[in-house]
Amino acid sequence: MKVTAFSAVLFFSLLCAVNIAADESELLVMVDTSESMFPFFDDLVDYLIKDLLKDNLQDDDYFHLLSFADEPQVEIANVIDDDNSLRRAIAAILLLRPLGRYTDLIRAVQFLYDYTSSLPEDSTKSIFLLTDGIHDPPPESPFYNWDEKMSRSELLKNATEIKKQGWSVHIIHLPGDAGDAAQTGESKGTDLFPDLAEALETPVIPFTREDQQTSPSLSEPPPGPEPPPASTSAPVVKYRFIIYILYTLLALLLGYFLVRFIIFLTGNIRIPALFAPGLYISESYIKGSDLLIMHVYYHEWLMHKHSIKSVEPGVFRSVGGRGSVFSIQVIDLPRNIALIHNDGGHFVFQAKKEEYFPDLVDSIADCLNKRIEVVSGKGQEVVLIFERYVSPLEEINNIMRSIRSS
């Protein structure tokens, strides 16, 4: 009795597994990406995403995106079981580009048959082929230089094999440039679209730039005869390219400020004005406890020029125009108009040319964090403020230590 019950459970389990396998659906979309698709390719991409996928793709379906121009290739093949897999499918469609110089239609149909045949036999297969039907193979193709009769015969053979399998096949006729070629007399390959549609015995769905057509539902019968072409009008303006440009500019801008901020934290040569407006370090950071930074204010604005210098005990540093250790380059000043020196840890500022310091009566014993007014011969005024220099990295470390101790 136990053996019989176990056998029954095993039988029904296998039966369920077979039924699940039989319910698998494969959606195959093959897109012509030759350069003749370029004028309306944005509309084609919108159609693939908004109509074809929306109407024919369901949860747990397998999606296969194939493309062909010079040669066929697989763009993506995965099961659509969550939002991430759907995003990957949409991204693969958005990455399609109509850049192929040639269109090897025979090779594409051959590849479509071989690829679809390699999928599980029990799965339901729905094929959408989007092309203008022009066969213009590249020189390296095995079908290059074939005459029209040989090309048509080979295409019919492969299309007939697809028809025999009983797969659901939909052909969407893209405009292409066959009409232009006929008017100008320029040869752009052989139009095999009528032969392909006849061999597959499937109605043709015309593609219009207005996207007025809807993709055929898999649960409904195929559409009727081909309707007359819709009247052409100005294409709808697409904003995708503008959005891509804006995102790119935003990413570049964020990257620029990130790099500048990293340089600022490491105490290197320049500091971005976003974090310290108008600040510029004239020399690289020098480690030591006797570093001074000189800020230069012009009309109460912190200017782009200041200096970081090391002033060891007993050492004198010059202050003035170009050529001075602490250089003031905002206004026109001669070099060495004053001195600053380290007197046992106390910094003293002493004017050498008093005419440039009208408010300075005597030397300043402790000159750090004090305003020192300087007036040029032309009456231009700046204010100097000397401070001990603390690197941004050291400031961060001090903050972290204070947080830990609190």
Secondary structure, DSSP 8 states (H G I E B T S, - for coil): -HHHHHHHHHHHHHHHHHHHHHT-EEEEEEEE-BGGGGGGHHHHHHHIIIIIIHHH--TTEEEEEEEESSSEEEEEEEEE-SHHHHHHHHHHHHT----BS-B-HHHHHHHHHHHHHTS-TTSEEEEEEEE--EEB--TTSTTTT--HHHHHHHHHHHHHHHHHTT-EEEEEE--TTHHHHHHHT----EE-HHHHHHHHT--EEE--TT-------TTS----S--------------HHHHHHHHHHHHHHHHHHHHHHHHHHTT-SB--TTTSTT-BBSS----STTEEEEEEEETTEE-S-BEEEE--BT-EEEEESTTSSEE--SS---S-SEEEEEETTEEEEEESSGGG-TT--S-BSS-BT--EEEE-TTS-EEEEEEEE---HHHHHHHHHHHHHH-
